[in-house]
Amino acid sequence: MAARAPRIKVSVFEGEDGEVAAWLADGVADAAVLVDPDPVPDGALPLLRDDFRAALAADHPLAAEPAIALADLADDTMLLSDGGVERYLRELHRLHRTPYTQPPRIREFATVLDMVSSGAGVAVVPGLARFMLPRGAVLVRLSPTVHRQLYLSGPGDRPWLPHAHALVDTAAAAAPLTPGAA
């Protein structure tokens, strides 16, 4: 981005899905990565499709399995981050035909991962969490699973500023992102 548009400053801020969408809508941010926006803003760039996985302690009996069913975790304490995972967890329960019980809520996603690594419970998390995993935690594929689509976008309710277009165009010209295997 710096070579293509050297006068544009890019700052990265992390927020929950709803917060980020609100920052964009309120003009706090000129561009953002949105998760499953409805509707998808015109001009939004699909970045990647991310699947949900089970986060387990490395010494969990299922940690070395290539894939597991949600029902395999029925005897474990399920932990839930407040960061937007619940709708996907509910969908997984529907797909797996298992009853949904409200898990304990933990505000910070990093705390959920730390609790998983300590053996305090398990969690369903986006596959991209592999970049945040603490020592002692692993991700295992869920079968079947659900996905989320991430988009880079300007606002959906007003014209984009030129630097938002430049950011999306630069990202579009880059190699496509893929979640890869974890």
TORPAKE-247756 format. One line per 5 residues: for each residue x, y, z of C-alpha. Coordinates in nm, 3 decimals. Each point is the difference from the previous one (the first is absolute). Layout:
X:Y:Z  ...
***
This chain:
0.000:0.000:0.000  0.283:0.240:0.087  0.152:-0.031:-0.348  -0.329:0.042:-0.182  -0.142:0.283:0.212
0.279:0.140:0.219  -0.207:0.285:0.146  -0.270:-0.229:0.136  0.043:-0.102:0.361  -0.150:-0.335:0.097
-0.076:-0.063:0.366  -0.124:-0.338:0.117  -0.244:-0.028:0.290  -0.152:-0.318:0.136  -0.362:-0.019:0.105
-0.290:-0.239:0.021  -0.201:-0.054:-0.318  -0.280:0.237:0.099  0.241:0.268:0.120  0.194:0.003:-0.325
-0.316:0.026:-0.210  -0.114:0.291:0.220  0.337:0.177:-0.039  -0.043:-0.018:-0.375  -0.365:0.113:0.010
0.082:0.289:0.237  0.296:0.124:-0.204  0.253:-0.088:0.271  0.170:-0.228:-0.255  0.015:0.054:-0.376
0.052:-0.369:-0.079  -0.034:-0.316:0.203  0.006:-0.377:-0.010  -0.362:-0.107:0.040  -0.119:-0.346:0.094
-0.304:-0.130:-0.190  -0.151:0.344:-0.059  -0.365:0.005:-0.104  -0.025:0.149:-0.249  0.352:-0.011:-0.140
0.096:0.360:-0.086  0.048:0.078:-0.369  0.369:-0.024:-0.086  0.089:-0.215:0.303  0.289:-0.238:-0.064
-0.043:-0.360:0.119  0.321:-0.072:0.193  -0.044:-0.356:0.116  -0.241:-0.266:0.112  0.086:-0.118:0.349
-0.128:-0.322:0.159  -0.074:-0.059:0.366  0.201:-0.254:0.196  0.022:-0.150:0.345  0.266:0.153:0.223
0.134:-0.267:0.235  0.281:-0.037:0.248  0.293:-0.174:-0.167  -0.037:-0.292:0.241  -0.376:-0.039:-0.061
-0.085:-0.356:-0.113  -0.129:0.133:-0.336  0.283:0.245:-0.068  0.173:-0.221:-0.259  -0.316:-0.089:-0.194
-0.024:0.135:-0.357  -0.366:0.095:0.056  -0.263:-0.042:0.269  -0.375:0.042:0.038  -0.142:0.260:0.236
-0.161:-0.285:0.197  0.352:-0.128:0.080  0.034:0.304:0.230  -0.325:-0.060:0.191  0.181:-0.097:0.321
0.233:0.304:-0.013  -0.069:0.348:0.136  -0.071:0.217:-0.303  0.132:0.357:0.030  -0.140:0.289:-0.204
0.158:0.329:-0.097  -0.232:0.301:-0.014  0.167:0.100:-0.329  -0.262:-0.127:-0.246  0.050:-0.378:0.006
-0.336:-0.090:0.156  -0.205:0.014:-0.322  0.245:-0.243:-0.163  -0.001:-0.228:0.306  -0.381:-0.010:-0.013
0.017:-0.086:-0.371  0.250:-0.278:0.074  -0.237:-0.147:0.258  -0.279:0.011:-0.259  0.220:-0.174:-0.260
0.114:-0.264:0.247  -0.353:-0.043:0.140  0.121:0.055:0.354  -0.181:0.214:0.258  0.142:0.347:0.061
0.072:0.092:0.360  0.127:0.348:0.079  0.373:-0.038:0.077  0.183:0.221:0.251  0.078:0.335:-0.167
0.350:0.143:0.006  0.046:0.359:-0.115  0.354:-0.023:-0.140  0.073:-0.245:-0.280  0.361:-0.037:0.115
-0.129:-0.108:0.342  -0.211:-0.272:-0.163  0.311:-0.134:-0.175  0.203:0.017:0.322  -0.274:-0.189:0.185
-0.005:-0.264:-0.273  0.378:-0.044:0.015  -0.020:-0.045:0.378  -0.260:-0.276:-0.039  -0.288:0.202:0.152
-0.223:-0.073:-0.298  -0.032:-0.011:-0.377  -0.126:0.260:-0.247  -0.124:0.040:-0.354  0.208:0.269:-0.168
0.075:0.133:-0.348  0.281:-0.181:-0.180  0.195:0.327:-0.011  0.044:-0.040:0.376  0.295:-0.225:-0.084
0.210:0.316:-0.018  -0.091:0.083:0.360  0.023:-0.343:0.164  0.197:-0.009:0.322  0.240:-0.283:0.069
-0.196:-0.306:0.106  -0.303:0.056:-0.225  -0.087:-0.151:-0.338  -0.277:0.034:-0.257  -0.184:-0.303:-0.135
-0.233:0.008:-0.300  -0.371:-0.046:0.067  -0.196:-0.216:-0.240  -0.235:0.133:-0.112  0.101:0.358:0.062
-0.126:0.349:-0.072  0.185:0.287:-0.166  0.016:0.374:0.013  0.095:0.232:-0.286  0.228:0.298:0.064
-0.018:0.308:-0.222  0.211:0.313:-0.027  -0.240:0.284:-0.055  -0.078:0.365:0.017  -0.334:0.116:0.143
-0.318:-0.141:-0.143  -0.210:0.312:0.051  0.208:0.281:-0.152  0.268:0.053:-0.267  0.342:-0.139:0.073
0.291:0.235:0.049  0.277:-0.035:-0.263  0.242:-0.163:0.246  -0.259:-0.269:0.084  -0.016:-0.084:-0.372
0.382:-0.003:-0.014  0.020:-0.239:0.296  -0.255:-0.242:-0.149  0.163:0.020:-0.345  0.343:-0.070:0.151
-0.134:-0.299:0.193  -0.174:-0.130:-0.314  0.329:0.015:-0.193  0.182:-0.200:0.270  0.010:-0.376:0.010
-0.333:-0.142:0.125  -0.010:-0.090:0.366  -0.074:-0.359:0.093  -0.063:-0.127:0.350  0.229:-0.299:-0.058
0.019:-0.312:0.209  0.035:0.014:0.374
***
